[in-house]
Amino acid sequence: MISVADSNKDGFVEYDEFERVLGCRESSKRGGAGIMEDVFRVMDRDRDGKVGRDDLKGYMEWAGFYATDEDIMAMIRLGGGDEKEGVSFDGLLKILALDFVD
């Protein structure tokens, strides 16, 4: 995921690169978790409540990031999902290593 987000290839993911991957530049009035739920809904193109291989690959291409099928499957496994089921919202947060405190 880091190599996909690091568009300037400097070895770091700056905030603007991170925002680009998420596709959100709106203010955080609703808080981070609300924005991430919106991101999840955008990524879940088939509306099955999971982000699968096709969903994630399509989103990455839409965001302008090249990711191989192997990269996509590694991200899904990192989120606790599998090839058939994809990942839930919580799994997406694991992929992005985000932790929101209620």
C-alpha positions in Angstrom: 0.0 0.0 0.0 2.8 2.4 0.8 4.4 2.0 -2.6 1.1 2.6 -4.2 0.4 5.8 -2.3 4.0 7.2 -2.6 3.4 9.0 -5.9 6.6 11.0 -5.8 8.6 7.8 -4.9 10.5 9.5 -2.1 9.9 6.6 0.3 7.3 8.4 2.4 3.6 9.0 2.1 2.9 12.7 2.6 -0.5 13.9 3.7 -1.6 15.0 0.2 -0.6 11.6 -1.2 -2.6 9.9 1.5 -5.6 12.1 0.8 -5.3 11.3 -2.9 -5.5 7.6 -2.2 -8.6 8.1 -0.1 -10.1 10.5 -2.6 -11.2 12.9 0.0 -10.3 16.6 0.4 -13.4 17.6 2.4 -13.1 19.0 5.9 -13.2 16.7 8.9 -16.4 18.2 10.3 -17.9 14.7 10.7 -14.7 13.2 12.0 -12.3 10.7 10.4 -14.5 7.6 10.8 -17.4 9.3 8.9 -15.1 10.2 6.1 -13.7 6.7 6.0 -17.3 5.3 5.8 -17.9 7.5 2.8 -14.6 6.2 1.2 -15.7 2.6 1.9 -19.0 3.2 0.2 -17.2 4.7 -2.9 -14.8 1.8 -3.0 -17.6 -0.8 -2.7 -18.8 -0.4 -6.2 -21.0 -3.5 -6.3 -22.6 -2.5 -3.0 -22.2 -5.9 -1.3 -20.8 -4.4 2.0 -17.3 -5.7 1.2 -14.4 -4.3 -0.7 -13.3 -7.1 -3.0 -10.5 -7.4 -5.5 -12.4 -5.7 -8.3 -13.6 -2.9 -6.0 -10.1 -2.1 -4.7 -8.4 -2.5 -8.0 -10.9 -0.2 -9.7 -10.6 2.4 -7.0 -6.8 2.4 -7.1 -6.9 2.8 -10.9 -9.5 5.6 -10.5 -7.2 7.3 -8.0 -4.3 7.1 -10.4 -2.3 4.4 -8.6 -0.9 1.4 -10.3 -1.3 -1.8 -8.3 -0.7 -5.3 -9.5 -3.2 -8.1 -8.7 -0.7 -9.4 -6.2 -0.6 -6.0 -4.5 -4.4 -5.9 -4.3 -4.6 -9.4 -2.8 -1.8 -8.6 -0.3 -3.9 -5.5 0.8 -7.0 -7.6 1.2 -5.2 -10.3 3.2 -3.7 -7.5 5.4 -7.3 -6.4 6.1 -8.2 -10.0 7.2 -10.1 -10.8 4.0 -9.8 -13.4 1.3 -10.0 -13.5 -2.5 -13.7 -14.5 -2.5 -15.1 -12.3 0.3 -13.0 -9.1 0.2 -12.8 -7.0 3.4 -15.3 -5.3 5.6 -15.1 -1.6 6.7 -13.0 -2.7 9.7 -10.7 -4.6 7.3 -10.2 -1.5 5.2 -9.2 0.4 8.3 -6.6 -2.3 9.0 -5.3 -2.0 5.4 -4.9 1.7 6.0 -3.7 1.2 9.6 -6.3 3.7 10.9 -7.7 3.5 14.4 -10.6 5.7 15.4 -11.4 6.1 19.0 -15.2 6.4 19.8 
